[in-house]
């Protein structure tokens, strides 16, 4: 369990009363937190809310986009405004926000319908982001400068083989994205961390909410967000091999709302590699340079091996033409 900042019930209630005129009967840390400290607060016998302390992620960007997309009808679990209309306020020296408790749970092995649903959500987010988030600007907290800084920190501590592979991958990524036709790579707001445990489903299997927008960014390649999802949602069970049916379901959902461009299809293999590289770097950094002895450092081996598997395929290999209702995808998924 990761709780970077301990909050007592009395401390929570003093803040709740001042900011929301609420009172909690119980406070429970949530084990899934990695970046921030998160808690469940029971309000009376029947109501619960979700408390987040922003430990090292900037709060206004993620809170603002979640609120904006929610107004457009997307399931983003927007923050609750306090009595002064603010999205966050200070608690124990940290920005803190309150959210409605989402009835549902994340699914370890989503069905094909649920994979399709998250693809559709990404398409809707892209379209509504253009309409409703034009004035929302946030640099990617895990953008190119972060990739370069994190790589520079890790190279001296990595084994020689991993060091060479990382330097080569960074070089190839830089060359590819500079050469690709950027005008045909659609840009817009991205979540950038839409893992299965950041998506809640209702008991009947329907999408309940996409949560944890801490790494969101504006004006970023949409294909990158899609690749991050594929790298987590579309693997065969207990392997690092993409499952064709799951990739097909994801693409059908996405393209049913917003088709990919020709340039995005060409970029798909490199986007998969970039998504794997991003989480290999972050996990390896936290593993090599722990924030705290009580903190949680996720094993970097999974994304290291996934990146290695993606690197075995040609970087310019596009998604092959496929048949799927209302999309360019069909019964066969890309082979990587």
N, C-alpha and C positions, 0 to 999 in steps of 0.2 A: 504494500500500500504506500502511495506517495502523498504526503501532506507536507508541503514546504512550510506552511504557516499554520500553527495550531490555533483553533478558534474554540473557545468555551461557549457553552449555552448562554451564559450571562453576557458575554461579549457580543454574541450574535444578536441577542434580544435587545441590547442597548442600541445597536445599529439598526435593527429592524424597526424598532419603535420610532426612532428619530427620522428614518428615511421612508418608511412604508406604513407606519401605524399598525404593525403586525407583531405577533408574539409567537415564538416557537416553543413547543413542548419537548422537542428532542432534536439533537444535531448528530448526524452520522457521516463520517468521512466516506468518500466514494473511491474504491480501490483503483478504478481505471484511469484516474488522473495521472498524467506524466508531466506536462508542461506547467500546469497550474494546480492550485489547491481547490478541490471541489467537495461540496457537502450537500446532503439532503437535509432539509429542515421540515419537520412535521409541524403543521399549523393546526392545532386542534386535533380532532379524531379522524377527520375525513379529508383534509387538504394537506398537500405537500408542495414545497417549492425547492428550487435548485439554486445553490449559492456558489458563485465562482470568484475566487481571488486571482487576479491576473498577476502572475509571478514574474514572467519575463516576456510576455506578449503584450503588445500595445492594444488597449481595449476599444478605442473609439471606432477603428476601422471595422473589426468584426461585428461589433454591436450594431453599427449603422447599416451595414449591408444586410444583416439578418432582418432588421426592421424593414428596410426598403423592399426586399424580396417578399417578405410576408404580406406587405400591402398589395403586392401583385398576385397574391394567392398561392405562393410557394410555401411548403411546409418547412420553415426554418427555425421554429421555436425562438421568436424574437424576445429580447429582454423586456422585463417589466419596468415601466417608468416609475420613478419614486414620486413622492408628493409634490416635488418641485419640477417634475417633468424631465429629470435627468436619467440617462441610461446607466450611469455608474456613479459611485461615490467612494470615499476612502474608508477602509476598514483595516485597522492595525497597520496603517502606513501603506496599504496596497489598494489599487483600484478594485472595486468589488461590484458585482451585478447580481441581480435576482432574476430567475427565469421560472416560468410555469413548469410544473412537473409534467413530463410527457408520459402518458400511460402507454407502455409498450416496452420493447426490449430489442437490443441488437441481435442479429441472427448469425450464428457462426457459419452455417452452411445455407446461404440464401437459395431459394428456389429460382428457376429460370424466370418466372414471372417477376420476382423481386429484383433480379439482375436487370431485366428489361425496364422495370420501374425506375431504377436509379439512372439508367441511360436516358430515359424520358425526362427525368428531373434535370439532368445536365443540359439537355436541349432546351427545356423551358427556362432554366436559369440563364442560358446564353441569350435567348430572345428577350426575356424580360429585363435582363441586365442592361441591354442596349437601350430599352425604353425608360427604365426607372432608375438607373444608376449612372447616368451620364455625368453627373456632377460629383460622383463618389470617386475619390482618388486615394489609392494606397499602394505604395511601392511594395513589391514582393519581399517579405522579410527573409525569404529563402531564394532570393534571386541570384544573379551572376556574382555580385560582390561576395555574397555569403559562400557560394560554391568555391570561389577562389581562396577566400580566407580560411575556410575549413580544410580545404585540400592542403594549403600551405602548413597548417598546424599538424595535420595528420601524417604527412609524408615522412618526417623524421622518426616516427614511432611505428610505422608499418613494416612488416616483413618485406624483403626485397621484391618478391614476386607481386605482392599486392601493390607495392609502391609503383612498380613499372606499369601495371595494369591501370591504376588510377591516373597516372600522368598521361597515358595513352588515351584513355577515355575522355578526359578533360579536353585534350587537344582535338580529338575527333568531334566532340560535341560543339566546340567553338567553331571549327571549320564548317560543320554542317549547317548550323543555324545562321551563319553569316551568308552562306551560299544559297539557301532556300529562298523561294519567292515569298517574301514576308507579306506582300499584298494579298496573297491567296491563303495565308495562314490566319484564320479568324482569331481576333483578340477580343477580350472582354473580361468580366469579373470571374475569378475562379475561387474554389474552396481550397484546393491544394492539399487536402488531408482527409478526403472522403473515404476513409477506411470503413469496413463493416461496423466497427464498434462506435462510429460516429453517425450511424444511421439507425433510427428506431422504427420498428414495425409494430403495428397493432396485432392483437391476437388473431385476427382474421387474415393476416398476411399483408394488409395494405400499408403503404408508407405512412408513418406517423410524423417523423421530423428528421431533418438533417441538422446535426448539432456541431458544436466546437469549430467555430469559424476563425480560430486564432491565426491561421496561416494564409488567410484569404488575401487576394491581391486584385487590383484593377488592371485592365489593359494587358493581360497576359494571354499566351497561346491556349485556346480552348482545348486543343488536342492533347496538351500536357495534362490537364485535369482529367480527361478521359483515360489517358494512359495510366495515371496513378490509380484510378478505380480498377482498371483491368488487372493491374499487377497484384491487387488484393482480392478482388471479387471473382476473378475468372481463372484461378489456378485449379488444377485437379487436386483432389484431396490429398494432403500430406506430401505434395510434390512442389517443384518449381516449374512445372510444365503448364502452359496455358491450355485450358479446356475449350475446344472448338465451339461447343454448344453454348457455353457461357459467354464467350466473346461475341458469338452471333447474337445472343439475346441482348447483350449490352449495346451492340451497334444498331440493332433493330429499334431499340428504344430511343437511342440518340437520333438516328437518321429519320425516324418517324416524325420527329419534331424539327430537326435542323440537319440537313444532309452535310456530309463532309465535302470539302473541296478536293480537287485533284491533288493540290499541293499538300493538303493534310494527310491524304492517303499515302503519299510518298514519304511524308515525315513520320508516319506511325511507328515504324521500327525504332527510329531514333528517339521518339517521344517515350516509348516503353523503356528504353535504356536510360533516358534522362530521369524518369520517374523512379526507377530502381536506384540510380546513382544518388538522387537526392536523399532517400531514406537510408541508404548505406552510409552516406556521409554523416547524417545527423546521429544515427545510432552508434556509429563507430566513434564519433567525437565524444558523445556522452559516456561511452564505455571506456574510452582512453583517458578522458578528463572528467571524472565524476563531479557533479555539482555538489553532492552532499553524501555522506556515508549512509544516510537514511533514504536516499532517493532511489528512483527506479531507472535503470539503464537497460533498454531492450537490446536483445542480442542482435548484433549487426550481421551475423553470418547468413541469415535468410536473404537479405537484400544483396549482400555480396555475391552469393551464389546465383541469385536471380539475375543480377547484372551480368555475371559471367555467362549464363545461359543465353541471354539476349545477345551478347557480343559475338556468339558463335555464328550468327546469321549476318548476311550482307547488310550494311547500314542503309543502302539505297533500295532495299527490297520493298516495294509498295504493297498495300493490301490488294490481293487479287480480286477481280470482279466476281460477284456472287449474287445469287437471287434470294431475295427476302421481300415479303410484302411491304410495299411502299419504301423500300430502301435498296441500296446497292449490295447488300449482304445476303448470303443465302446459306445453304446447308453446310458449306465448308468455311471454317474460319481461317484467318491468316496463319501461315506456318512460320514459326520463328525458331 
